[in-house]
């Protein structure tokens, strides 16, 4: 699979990095107005945004912070 972006939202609801790392899932809230990202193993969404672009930026920021903590 050729992944174009640093953060990729797949049609099946998965979120993976350009390197193929699985991060979690994405979807919309109950009103379908807000996009949400739930990290793998989490029970609640961690990042939310009204536009997909901002959701991806938020996920990337979260992932970058997580990588720098290790």
N, CA, C, O and CB atoms as a CASP TS submission, in Angstrom:
PFRMAT TS
TARGET T0000
AUTHOR 0000-0000-0000
METHOD Language model
MODEL 1
PARENT N/A
ATOM      1  N   UNK     1       0.847  -1.174   0.000  1.00  0.00           N
ATOM      2  CA  UNK     1       0.000   0.000   0.000  1.00  0.00           C
ATOM      3  C   UNK     1       0.895   1.240   0.000  1.00  0.00           C
ATOM      4  O   UNK     1       1.816   1.347   0.810  1.00  0.00           O
ATOM      5  CB  UNK     1      -0.965  -0.004   1.224  1.00  0.00           C
ATOM      6  N   UNK     2       0.626   2.152  -0.888  1.00  0.00           N
ATOM      7  CA  UNK     2       1.383   3.396  -0.969  1.00  0.00           C
ATOM      8  C   UNK     2       0.637   4.471  -0.180  1.00  0.00           C
ATOM      9  O   UNK     2      -0.442   4.909  -0.580  1.00  0.00           O
ATOM     10  CB  UNK     2       1.594   3.833  -2.456  1.00  0.00           C
ATOM     11  N   UNK     3       1.211   4.887   0.927  1.00  0.00           N
ATOM     12  CA  UNK     3       0.574   5.885   1.793  1.00  0.00           C
ATOM     13  C   UNK     3       1.186   7.243   1.513  1.00  0.00           C
ATOM     14  O   UNK     3       2.401   7.422   1.605  1.00  0.00           O
ATOM     15  CB  UNK     3       0.729   5.513   3.296  1.00  0.00           C
ATOM     16  N   UNK     4       0.353   8.175   1.179  1.00  0.00           N
ATOM     17  CA  UNK     4       0.804   9.477   0.703  1.00  0.00           C
ATOM     18  C   UNK     4       1.092  10.487   1.818  1.00  0.00           C
ATOM     19  O   UNK     4       1.991  11.317   1.686  1.00  0.00           O
ATOM     20  CB  UNK     4      -0.222  10.043  -0.218  1.00  0.00           C
ATOM     21  N   UNK     5       0.355  10.418   2.882  1.00  0.00           N
ATOM     22  CA  UNK     5       0.394  11.459   3.914  1.00  0.00           C
ATOM     23  C   UNK     5       1.037  10.948   5.208  1.00  0.00           C
ATOM     24  O   UNK     5       1.090   9.742   5.445  1.00  0.00           O
ATOM     25  CB  UNK     5      -1.023  11.969   4.201  1.00  0.00           C
ATOM     26  N   UNK     6       1.523  11.872   6.040  1.00  0.00           N
ATOM     27  CA  UNK     6       2.073  11.450   7.340  1.00  0.00           C
ATOM     28  C   UNK     6       1.035  10.716   8.192  1.00  0.00           C
ATOM     29  O   UNK     6       1.367   9.762   8.896  1.00  0.00           O
ATOM     30  CB  UNK     6       2.599  12.666   8.109  1.00  0.00           C
ATOM     31  N   UNK     7      -0.230  11.169   8.125  1.00  0.00           N
ATOM     32  CA  UNK     7      -1.343  10.514   8.816  1.00  0.00           C
ATOM     33  C   UNK     7      -2.395  10.175   7.772  1.00  0.00           C
ATOM     34  O   UNK     7      -2.839  11.049   7.027  1.00  0.00           O
ATOM     35  CB  UNK     7      -1.942  11.426   9.954  1.00  0.00           C
ATOM     36  N   UNK     8      -2.795   8.912   7.715  1.00  0.00           N
ATOM     37  CA  UNK     8      -3.737   8.445   6.713  1.00  0.00           C
ATOM     38  C   UNK     8      -4.989   7.901   7.372  1.00  0.00           C
ATOM     39  O   UNK     8      -4.919   7.014   8.222  1.00  0.00           O
ATOM     40  CB  UNK     8      -3.097   7.381   5.830  1.00  0.00           C
ATOM     41  N   UNK     9      -6.143   8.438   6.974  1.00  0.00           N
ATOM     42  CA  UNK     9      -7.437   7.967   7.458  1.00  0.00           C
ATOM     43  C   UNK     9      -8.002   7.045   6.388  1.00  0.00           C
ATOM     44  O   UNK     9      -8.377   7.498   5.307  1.00  0.00           O
ATOM     45  CB  UNK     9      -8.420   9.164   7.771  1.00  0.00           C
ATOM     46  N   UNK    10      -8.064   5.764   6.685  1.00  0.00           N
ATOM     47  CA  UNK    10      -8.538   4.793   5.705  1.00  0.00           C
ATOM     48  C   UNK    10     -10.054   4.662   5.752  1.00  0.00           C
ATOM     49  O   UNK    10     -10.688   4.975   6.759  1.00  0.00           O
ATOM     50  CB  UNK    10      -7.886   3.434   5.946  1.00  0.00           C
ATOM     51  N   UNK    11     -10.619   4.198   4.654  1.00  0.00           N
ATOM     52  CA  UNK    11     -12.075   4.070   4.536  1.00  0.00           C
ATOM     53  C   UNK    11     -12.685   3.134   5.567  1.00  0.00           C
ATOM     54  O   UNK    11     -13.853   3.283   5.927  1.00  0.00           O
ATOM     55  CB  UNK    11     -12.432   3.587   3.161  1.00  0.00           C
ATOM     56  N   UNK    12     -11.901   2.165   6.049  1.00  0.00           N
ATOM     57  CA  UNK    12     -12.438   1.228   7.041  1.00  0.00           C
ATOM     58  C   UNK    12     -12.380   1.764   8.468  1.00  0.00           C
ATOM     59  O   UNK    12     -12.727   1.052   9.410  1.00  0.00           O
ATOM     60  CB  UNK    12     -11.685  -0.074   6.969  1.00  0.00           C
ATOM     61  N   UNK    13     -11.937   3.032   8.637  1.00  0.00           N
ATOM     62  CA  UNK    13     -11.910   3.655   9.959  1.00  0.00           C
ATOM     63  C   UNK    13     -10.579   3.560  10.673  1.00  0.00           C
ATOM     64  O   UNK    13     -10.460   4.034  11.803  1.00  0.00           O
ATOM     65  CB  UNK    13     -12.946   3.045  10.808  1.00  0.00           C
ATOM     66  N   UNK    14      -9.572   2.964  10.054  1.00  0.00           N
ATOM     67  CA  UNK    14      -8.267   2.876  10.702  1.00  0.00           C
ATOM     68  C   UNK    14      -7.433   4.119  10.403  1.00  0.00           C
ATOM     69  O   UNK    14      -7.628   4.800   9.396  1.00  0.00           O
ATOM     70  CB  UNK    14      -7.523   1.611  10.243  1.00  0.00           C
ATOM     71  N   UNK    15      -6.509   4.388  11.301  1.00  0.00           N
ATOM     72  CA  UNK    15      -5.562   5.503  11.158  1.00  0.00           C
ATOM     73  C   UNK    15      -4.166   4.908  11.174  1.00  0.00           C
ATOM     74  O   UNK    15      -3.785   4.223  12.123  1.00  0.00           O
ATOM     75  CB  UNK    15      -5.740   6.583  12.304  1.00  0.00           C
ATOM     76  N   UNK    16      -3.405   5.171  10.118  1.00  0.00           N
ATOM     77  CA  UNK    16      -2.032   4.676  10.058  1.00  0.00           C
ATOM     78  C   UNK    16      -1.105   5.775   9.558  1.00  0.00           C
ATOM     79  O   UNK    16      -1.513   6.696   8.850  1.00  0.00           O
ATOM     80  CB  UNK    16      -1.935   3.433   9.148  1.00  0.00           C
ATOM     81  N   UNK    17       0.157   5.642   9.952  1.00  0.00           N
ATOM     82  CA  UNK    17       1.158   6.606   9.512  1.00  0.00           C
ATOM     83  C   UNK    17       1.631   6.248   8.115  1.00  0.00           C
ATOM     84  O   UNK    17       1.287   5.197   7.573  1.00  0.00           O
ATOM     85  CB  UNK    17       2.349   6.653  10.492  1.00  0.00           C
ATOM     86  N   UNK    18       2.418   7.133   7.548  1.00  0.00           N
ATOM     87  CA  UNK    18       2.992   6.905   6.224  1.00  0.00           C
ATOM     88  C   UNK    18       3.887   5.667   6.216  1.00  0.00           C
ATOM     89  O   UNK    18       4.050   5.012   5.187  1.00  0.00           O
ATOM     90  CB  UNK    18       3.790   8.133   5.772  1.00  0.00           C
ATOM     91  N   UNK    19       4.464   5.355   7.380  1.00  0.00           N
ATOM     92  CA  UNK    19       5.320   4.183   7.514  1.00  0.00           C
ATOM     93  C   UNK    19       4.535   2.897   7.765  1.00  0.00           C
ATOM     94  O   UNK    19       5.126   1.822   7.865  1.00  0.00           O
ATOM     95  CB  UNK    19       6.301   4.398   8.632  1.00  0.00           C
ATOM     96  N   UNK    20       3.207   3.000   7.867  1.00  0.00           N
ATOM     97  CA  UNK    20       2.377   1.822   8.068  1.00  0.00           C
ATOM     98  C   UNK    20       2.086   1.490   9.517  1.00  0.00           C
ATOM     99  O   UNK    20       1.533   0.427   9.800  1.00  0.00           O
ATOM    100  CB  UNK    20       3.019   0.666   7.437  1.00  0.00           C
ATOM    101  N   UNK    21       2.443   2.371  10.449  1.00  0.00           N
ATOM    102  CA  UNK    21       2.169   2.127  11.870  1.00  0.00           C
ATOM    103  C   UNK    21       0.689   2.379  12.166  1.00  0.00           C
ATOM    104  O   UNK    21       0.164   3.450  11.863  1.00  0.00           O
ATOM    105  CB  UNK    21       3.065   3.030  12.767  1.00  0.00           C
ATOM    106  N   UNK    22       0.027   1.392  12.757  1.00  0.00           N
ATOM    107  CA  UNK    22      -1.373   1.518  13.145  1.00  0.00           C
ATOM    108  C   UNK    22      -1.460   2.372  14.408  1.00  0.00           C
ATOM    109  O   UNK    22      -0.792   2.090  15.403  1.00  0.00           O
ATOM    110  CB  UNK    22      -2.020   0.116  13.374  1.00  0.00           C
ATOM    111  N   UNK    23      -2.299   3.433  14.363  1.00  0.00           N
ATOM    112  CA  UNK    23      -2.426   4.330  15.514  1.00  0.00           C
ATOM    113  C   UNK    23      -3.752   4.187  16.246  1.00  0.00           C
ATOM    114  O   UNK    23      -3.818   4.417  17.454  1.00  0.00           O
ATOM    115  CB  UNK    23      -2.260   5.752  15.068  1.00  0.00           C
ATOM    116  N   UNK    24      -4.795   3.814  15.540  1.00  0.00           N
ATOM    117  CA  UNK    24      -6.112   3.720  16.161  1.00  0.00           C
ATOM    118  C   UNK    24      -7.195   3.823  15.111  1.00  0.00           C
ATOM    119  O   UNK    24      -7.028   3.390  13.971  1.00  0.00           O
ATOM    120  CB  UNK    24      -6.294   4.809  17.219  1.00  0.00           C
ATOM    121  N   UNK    25      -8.322   4.413  15.526  1.00  0.00           N
ATOM    122  CA  UNK    25      -9.473   4.512  14.632  1.00  0.00           C
ATOM    123  C   UNK    25      -9.983   5.947  14.565  1.00  0.00           C
ATOM    124  O   UNK    25      -9.711   6.772  15.437  1.00  0.00           O
ATOM    125  CB  UNK    25     -10.594   3.572  15.094  1.00  0.00           C
ATOM    126  N   UNK    26     -10.730   6.210  13.504  1.00  0.00           N
ATOM    127  CA  UNK    26     -11.363   7.515  13.366  1.00  0.00           C
ATOM    128  C   UNK    26     -12.813   7.320  12.956  1.00  0.00           C
ATOM    129  O   UNK    26     -13.198   6.266  12.450  1.00  0.00           O
ATOM    130  CB  UNK    26     -10.611   8.396  12.334  1.00  0.00           C
ATOM    131  N   UNK    27     -13.596   8.339  13.181  1.00  0.00           N
ATOM    132  CA  UNK    27     -15.007   8.325  12.816  1.00  0.00           C
ATOM    133  C   UNK    27     -15.604   9.680  13.138  1.00  0.00           C
ATOM    134  O   UNK    27     -14.885  10.669  13.286  1.00  0.00           O
ATOM    135  CB  UNK    27     -15.772   7.193  13.553  1.00  0.00           C
ATOM    136  N   UNK    28     -16.914   9.721  13.245  1.00  0.00           N
ATOM    137  CA  UNK    28     -17.590  10.968  13.610  1.00  0.00           C
ATOM    138  C   UNK    28     -18.373  10.763  14.900  1.00  0.00           C
ATOM    139  O   UNK    28     -18.657   9.638  15.310  1.00  0.00           O
ATOM    140  CB  UNK    28     -18.533  11.444  12.470  1.00  0.00           C
ATOM    141  N   UNK    29     -18.709  11.880  15.523  1.00  0.00           N
ATOM    142  CA  UNK    29     -19.512  11.809  16.740  1.00  0.00           C
ATOM    143  C   UNK    29     -20.951  11.451  16.375  1.00  0.00           C
ATOM    144  O   UNK    29     -21.267  11.248  15.202  1.00  0.00           O
ATOM    145  CB  UNK    29     -19.459  13.154  17.522  1.00  0.00           C
ATOM    146  N   UNK    30     -21.815  11.376  17.375  1.00  0.00           N
ATOM    147  CA  UNK    30     -23.189  10.954  17.145  1.00  0.00           C
ATOM    148  C   UNK    30     -23.969  11.896  16.230  1.00  0.00           C
ATOM    149  O   UNK    30     -24.968  11.490  15.635  1.00  0.00           O
ATOM    150  CB  UNK    30     -23.899  10.831  18.455  1.00  0.00           C
ATOM    151  N   UNK    31     -23.528  13.145  16.111  1.00  0.00           N
ATOM    152  CA  UNK    31     -24.216  14.099  15.233  1.00  0.00           C
ATOM    153  C   UNK    31     -23.613  14.135  13.828  1.00  0.00           C
ATOM    154  O   UNK    31     -24.114  14.839  12.951  1.00  0.00           O
ATOM    155  CB  UNK    31     -24.171  15.492  15.844  1.00  0.00           C
ATOM    156  N   UNK    32     -22.545  13.381  13.620  1.00  0.00           N
ATOM    157  CA  UNK    32     -21.808  13.373  12.345  1.00  0.00           C
ATOM    158  C   UNK    32     -21.224  14.739  11.993  1.00  0.00           C
ATOM    159  O   UNK    32     -20.923  14.997  10.827  1.00  0.00           O
ATOM    160  CB  UNK    32     -22.723  12.913  11.222  1.00  0.00           C
ATOM    161  N   UNK    33     -21.060  15.612  12.978  1.00  0.00           N
ATOM    162  CA  UNK    33     -20.528  16.951  12.734  1.00  0.00           C
ATOM    163  C   UNK    33     -19.062  17.085  13.122  1.00  0.00           C
ATOM    164  O   UNK    33     -18.376  17.981  12.630  1.00  0.00           O
ATOM    165  CB  UNK    33     -21.340  17.967  13.488  1.00  0.00           C
ATOM    166  N   UNK    34     -18.574  16.223  13.985  1.00  0.00           N
ATOM    167  CA  UNK    34     -17.210  16.295  14.505  1.00  0.00           C
ATOM    168  C   UNK    34     -16.485  14.997  14.177  1.00  0.00           C
ATOM    169  O   UNK    34     -17.000  13.904  14.410  1.00  0.00           O
ATOM    170  CB  UNK    34     -17.206  16.557  16.040  1.00  0.00           C
ATOM    171  N   UNK    35     -15.273  15.140  13.627  1.00  0.00           N
ATOM    172  CA  UNK    35     -14.417  13.979  13.381  1.00  0.00           C
ATOM    173  C   UNK    35     -13.635  13.680  14.652  1.00  0.00           C
ATOM    174  O   UNK    35     -13.194  14.596  15.347  1.00  0.00           O
ATOM    175  CB  UNK    35     -13.450  14.227  12.173  1.00  0.00           C
ATOM    176  N   UNK    36     -13.464  12.387  14.955  1.00  0.00           N
ATOM    177  CA  UNK    36     -12.798  11.986  16.192  1.00  0.00           C
ATOM    178  C   UNK    36     -11.752  10.905  15.926  1.00  0.00           C
ATOM    179  O   UNK    36     -11.907  10.068  15.036  1.00  0.00           O
ATOM    180  CB  UNK    36     -13.827  11.484  17.213  1.00  0.00           C
ATOM    181  N   UNK    37     -10.687  10.947  16.719  1.00  0.00           N
ATOM    182  CA  UNK    37      -9.648   9.929  16.681  1.00  0.00           C
ATOM    183  C   UNK    37      -9.546   9.285  18.043  1.00  0.00           C
ATOM    184  O   UNK    37      -9.440   9.965  19.064  1.00  0.00           O
ATOM    185  CB  UNK    37      -8.291  10.526  16.253  1.00  0.00           C
ATOM    186  N   UNK    38      -9.580   7.948  18.048  1.00  0.00           N
ATOM    187  CA  UNK    38      -9.409   7.180  19.271  1.00  0.00           C
ATOM    188  C   UNK    38      -8.151   6.331  19.127  1.00  0.00           C
ATOM    189  O   UNK    38      -8.098   5.452  18.267  1.00  0.00           O
ATOM    190  CB  UNK    38     -10.662   6.291  19.565  1.00  0.00           C
ATOM    191  N   UNK    39      -7.127   6.582  19.963  1.00  0.00           N
ATOM    192  CA  UNK    39      -5.899   5.787  19.881  1.00  0.00           C
ATOM    193  C   UNK    39      -6.159   4.314  20.185  1.00  0.00           C
ATOM    194  O   UNK    39      -7.105   3.971  20.893  1.00  0.00           O
ATOM    195  CB  UNK    39      -4.851   6.338  20.844  1.00  0.00           C
ATOM    196  N   UNK    40      -5.314   3.459  19.645  1.00  0.00           N
ATOM    197  CA  UNK    40      -5.394   2.031  19.902  1.00  0.00           C
ATOM    198  C   UNK    40      -5.356   1.778  21.407  1.00  0.00           C
ATOM    199  O   UNK    40      -4.449   2.243  22.097  1.00  0.00           O
ATOM    200  CB  UNK    40      -4.245   1.281  19.192  1.00  0.00           C
ATOM    201  N   UNK    41      -6.326   1.053  21.904  1.00  0.00           N
ATOM    202  CA  UNK    41      -6.397   0.711  23.317  1.00  0.00           C
ATOM    203  C   UNK    41      -7.155   1.705  24.176  1.00  0.00           C
ATOM    204  O   UNK    41      -7.409   1.426  25.347  1.00  0.00           O
ATOM    205  CB  UNK    41      -5.038   0.567  23.847  1.00  0.00           C
ATOM    206  N   UNK    42      -7.523   2.856  23.632  1.00  0.00           N
ATOM    207  CA  UNK    42      -8.255   3.871  24.400  1.00  0.00           C
ATOM    208  C   UNK    42      -9.757   3.626  24.291  1.00  0.00           C
ATOM    209  O   UNK    42     -10.242   3.074  23.304  1.00  0.00           O
ATOM    210  CB  UNK    42      -7.905   5.299  23.903  1.00  0.00           C
ATOM    211  N   UNK    43     -10.476   4.045  25.320  1.00  0.00           N
ATOM    212  CA  UNK    43     -11.925   3.876  25.332  1.00  0.00           C
ATOM    213  C   UNK    43     -12.656   5.104  24.794  1.00  0.00           C
ATOM    214  O   UNK    43     -13.797   5.006  24.343  1.00  0.00           O
ATOM    215  CB  UNK    43     -12.397   3.575  26.738  1.00  0.00           C
ATOM    216  N   UNK    44     -11.998   6.251  24.845  1.00  0.00           N
ATOM    217  CA  UNK    44     -12.612   7.514  24.441  1.00  0.00           C
ATOM    218  C   UNK    44     -11.764   8.208  23.388  1.00  0.00           C
ATOM    219  O   UNK    44     -10.548   8.017  23.352  1.00  0.00           O
ATOM    220  CB  UNK    44     -12.808   8.434  25.655  1.00  0.00           C
ATOM    221  N   UNK    45     -12.390   9.021  22.520  1.00  0.00           N
ATOM    222  CA  UNK    45     -11.621   9.787  21.544  1.00  0.00           C
ATOM    223  C   UNK    45     -10.648  10.744  22.235  1.00  0.00           C
ATOM    224  O   UNK    45     -10.953  11.301  23.290  1.00  0.00           O
ATOM    225  CB  UNK    45     -12.563  10.569  20.622  1.00  0.00           C
ATOM    226  N   UNK    46      -9.493  10.922  21.636  1.00  0.00           N
ATOM    227  CA  UNK    46      -8.467  11.797  22.179  1.00  0.00           C
ATOM    228  C   UNK    46      -8.384  13.115  21.417  1.00  0.00           C
ATOM    229  O   UNK    46      -8.118  14.161  22.009  1.00  0.00           O
ATOM    230  CB  UNK    46      -7.123  11.099  22.153  1.00  0.00           C
ATOM    231  N   UNK    47      -8.609  13.067  20.119  1.00  0.00           N
ATOM    232  CA  UNK    47      -8.515  14.252  19.260  1.00  0.00           C
ATOM    233  C   UNK    47      -9.833  14.381  18.512  1.00  0.00           C
ATOM    234  O   UNK    47     -10.384  13.391  18.031  1.00  0.00           O
ATOM    235  CB  UNK    47      -7.296  14.156  18.261  1.00  0.00           C
ATOM    236  N   UNK    48     -10.332  15.607  18.418  1.00  0.00           N
ATOM    237  CA  UNK    48     -11.536  15.850  17.628  1.00  0.00           C
ATOM    238  C   UNK    48     -11.387  17.170  16.887  1.00  0.00           C
ATOM    239  O   UNK    48     -10.654  18.058  17.321  1.00  0.00           O
ATOM    240  CB  UNK    48     -12.802  15.863  18.528  1.00  0.00           C
ATOM    241  N   UNK    49     -12.089  17.290  15.764  1.00  0.00           N
ATOM    242  CA  UNK    49     -12.012  18.492  14.938  1.00  0.00           C
ATOM    243  C   UNK    49     -13.217  18.548  14.007  1.00  0.00           C
ATOM    244  O   UNK    49     -13.846  17.527  13.728  1.00  0.00           O
ATOM    245  CB  UNK    49     -10.692  18.524  14.127  1.00  0.00           C
ATOM    246  N   UNK    50     -13.530  19.736  13.533  1.00  0.00           N
ATOM    247  CA  UNK    50     -14.658  19.887  12.612  1.00  0.00           C
ATOM    248  C   UNK    50     -14.255  19.611  11.169  1.00  0.00           C
ATOM    249  O   UNK    50     -15.119  19.383  10.323  1.00  0.00           O
ATOM    250  CB  UNK    50     -15.242  21.286  12.723  1.00  0.00           C
ATOM    251  N   UNK    51     -12.961  19.629  10.877  1.00  0.00           N
ATOM    252  CA  UNK    51     -12.470  19.341   9.531  1.00  0.00           C
ATOM    253  C   UNK    51     -11.441  18.221   9.594  1.00  0.00           C
ATOM    254  O   UNK    51     -10.668  18.139  10.549  1.00  0.00           O
ATOM    255  CB  UNK    51     -11.859  20.609   8.881  1.00  0.00           C
ATOM    256  N   UNK    52     -11.426  17.354   8.575  1.00  0.00           N
ATOM    257  CA  UNK    52     -10.492  16.233   8.515  1.00  0.00           C
ATOM    258  C   UNK    52      -9.044  16.725   8.568  1.00  0.00           C
ATOM    259  O   UNK    52      -8.206  16.107   9.224  1.00  0.00           O
ATOM    260  CB  UNK    52     -10.727  15.410   7.239  1.00  0.00           C
ATOM    261  N   UNK    53      -8.748  17.821   7.889  1.00  0.00           N
ATOM    262  CA  UNK    53      -7.388  18.373   7.891  1.00  0.00           C
ATOM    263  C   UNK    53      -6.909  18.639   9.313  1.00  0.00           C
ATOM    264  O   UNK    53      -5.779  18.296   9.662  1.00  0.00           O
ATOM    265  CB  UNK    53      -7.331  19.670   7.067  1.00  0.00           C
ATOM    266  N   UNK    54      -7.751  19.239  10.122  1.00  0.00           N
ATOM    267  CA  UNK    54      -7.371  19.557  11.498  1.00  0.00           C
ATOM    268  C   UNK    54      -7.302  18.302  12.360  1.00  0.00           C
ATOM    269  O   UNK    54      -6.487  18.227  13.279  1.00  0.00           O
ATOM    270  CB  UNK    54      -8.359  20.552  12.105  1.00  0.00           C
ATOM    271  N   UNK    55      -8.139  17.329  12.077  1.00  0.00           N
ATOM    272  CA  UNK    55      -8.051  16.053  12.793  1.00  0.00           C
ATOM    273  C   UNK    55      -6.693  15.416  12.521  1.00  0.00           C
ATOM    274  O   UNK    55      -6.021  14.969  13.451  1.00  0.00           O
ATOM    275  CB  UNK    55      -9.202  15.093  12.370  1.00  0.00           C
ATOM    276  N   UNK    56      -6.287  15.371  11.259  1.00  0.00           N
ATOM    277  CA  UNK    56      -4.994  14.786  10.902  1.00  0.00           C
ATOM    278  C   UNK    56      -3.839  15.536  11.545  1.00  0.00           C
ATOM    279  O   UNK    56      -2.881  14.917  12.008  1.00  0.00           O
ATOM    280  CB  UNK    56      -4.820  14.773   9.392  1.00  0.00           C
ATOM    281  N   UNK    57      -3.917  16.861  11.580  1.00  0.00           N
ATOM    282  CA  UNK    57      -2.868  17.649  12.234  1.00  0.00           C
ATOM    283  C   UNK    57      -2.802  17.340  13.724  1.00  0.00           C
ATOM    284  O   UNK    57      -1.712  17.218  14.283  1.00  0.00           O
ATOM    285  CB  UNK    57      -3.109  19.149  12.020  1.00  0.00           C
ATOM    286  N   UNK    58      -3.958  17.212  14.371  1.00  0.00           N
ATOM    287  CA  UNK    58      -3.997  16.882  15.792  1.00  0.00           C
ATOM    288  C   UNK    58      -3.433  15.493  16.072  1.00  0.00           C
ATOM    289  O   UNK    58      -2.709  15.296  17.048  1.00  0.00           O
ATOM    290  CB  UNK    58      -5.420  16.972  16.309  1.00  0.00           C
ATOM    291  N   UNK    59      -3.766  14.532  15.212  1.00  0.00           N
ATOM    292  CA  UNK    59      -3.233  13.176  15.381  1.00  0.00           C
ATOM    293  C   UNK    59      -1.725  13.195  15.201  1.00  0.00           C
ATOM    294  O   UNK    59      -1.001  12.553  15.962  1.00  0.00           O
ATOM    295  CB  UNK    59      -3.885  12.191  14.379  1.00  0.00           C
ATOM    296  N   UNK    60      -1.242  13.927  14.198  1.00  0.00           N
ATOM    297  CA  UNK    60       0.203  14.005  13.955  1.00  0.00           C
ATOM    298  C   UNK    60       0.913  14.628  15.144  1.00  0.00           C
ATOM    299  O   UNK    60       1.952  14.125  15.570  1.00  0.00           O
ATOM    300  CB  UNK    60       0.498  14.814  12.682  1.00  0.00           C
ATOM    301  N   UNK    61       0.371  15.716  15.689  1.00  0.00           N
ATOM    302  CA  UNK    61       0.968  16.350  16.873  1.00  0.00           C
ATOM    303  C   UNK    61       1.017  15.364  18.040  1.00  0.00           C
ATOM    304  O   UNK    61       2.040  15.255  18.717  1.00  0.00           O
ATOM    305  CB  UNK    61       0.168  17.614  17.276  1.00  0.00           C
ATOM    306  N   UNK    62      -0.081  14.649  18.277  1.00  0.00           N
ATOM    307  CA  UNK    62      -0.125  13.645  19.349  1.00  0.00           C
ATOM    308  C   UNK    62       0.921  12.573  19.113  1.00  0.00           C
ATOM    309  O   UNK    62       1.649  12.202  20.033  1.00  0.00           O
ATOM    310  CB  UNK    62      -1.523  13.008  19.447  1.00  0.00           C
ATOM    311  N   UNK    63       1.004  12.074  17.895  1.00  0.00           N
ATOM    312  CA  UNK    63       1.961  11.009  17.567  1.00  0.00           C
ATOM    313  C   UNK    63       3.408  11.507  17.722  1.00  0.00           C
ATOM    314  O   UNK    63       4.258  10.791  18.251  1.00  0.00           O
ATOM    315  CB  UNK    63       1.724  10.498  16.120  1.00  0.00           C
ATOM    316  N   UNK    64       3.683  12.730  17.262  1.00  0.00           N
ATOM    317  CA  UNK    64       5.035  13.292  17.401  1.00  0.00           C
ATOM    318  C   UNK    64       5.426  13.430  18.872  1.00  0.00           C
ATOM    319  O   UNK    64       6.554  13.110  19.246  1.00  0.00           O
ATOM    320  CB  UNK    64       5.121  14.664  16.703  1.00  0.00           C
ATOM    321  N   UNK    65       4.496  13.905  19.709  1.00  0.00           N
ATOM    322  CA  UNK    65       4.780  14.031  21.148  1.00  0.00           C
ATOM    323  C   UNK    65       5.043  12.664  21.771  1.00  0.00           C
ATOM    324  O   UNK    65       5.947  12.511  22.592  1.00  0.00           O
ATOM    325  CB  UNK    65       3.606  14.724  21.874  1.00  0.00           C
ATOM    326  N   UNK    66       4.253  11.678  21.376  1.00  0.00           N
ATOM    327  CA  UNK    66       4.414  10.314  21.894  1.00  0.00           C
ATOM    328  C   UNK    66       5.765   9.744  21.491  1.00  0.00           C
ATOM    329  O   UNK    66       6.411   9.064  22.289  1.00  0.00           O
ATOM    330  CB  UNK    66       3.283   9.402  21.386  1.00  0.00           C
ATOM    331  N   UNK    67       6.200  10.009  20.269  1.00  0.00           N
ATOM    332  CA  UNK    67       7.486   9.520  19.789  1.00  0.00           C
ATOM    333  C   UNK    67       8.642  10.189  20.533  1.00  0.00           C
ATOM    334  O   UNK    67       9.648   9.538  20.813  1.00  0.00           O
ATOM    335  CB  UNK    67       7.617   9.761  18.283  1.00  0.00           C
ATOM    336  N   UNK    68       8.516  11.470  20.856  1.00  0.00           N
ATOM    337  CA  UNK    68       9.590  12.174  21.540  1.00  0.00           C
ATOM    338  C   UNK    68       9.695  11.781  23.019  1.00  0.00           C
ATOM    339  O   UNK    68      10.737  11.987  23.641  1.00  0.00           O
ATOM    340  CB  UNK    68       9.380  13.669  21.418  1.00  0.00           C
ATOM    341  N   UNK    69       8.618  11.215  23.581  1.00  0.00           N
ATOM    342  CA  UNK    69       8.630  10.774  24.981  1.00  0.00           C
ATOM    343  C   UNK    69       9.349   9.432  25.156  1.00  0.00           C
ATOM    344  O   UNK    69       9.683   9.052  26.278  1.00  0.00           O
ATOM    345  CB  UNK    69       7.198  10.663  25.507  1.00  0.00           C
ATOM    346  N   UNK    70       9.590   8.715  24.055  1.00  0.00           N
ATOM    347  CA  UNK    70      10.215   7.398  24.180  1.00  0.00           C
ATOM    348  C   UNK    70      11.695   7.449  23.929  1.00  0.00           C
ATOM    349  O   UNK    70      12.368   6.421  23.997  1.00  0.00           O
ATOM    350  CB  UNK    70       9.581   6.423  23.233  1.00  0.00           C
TER
END
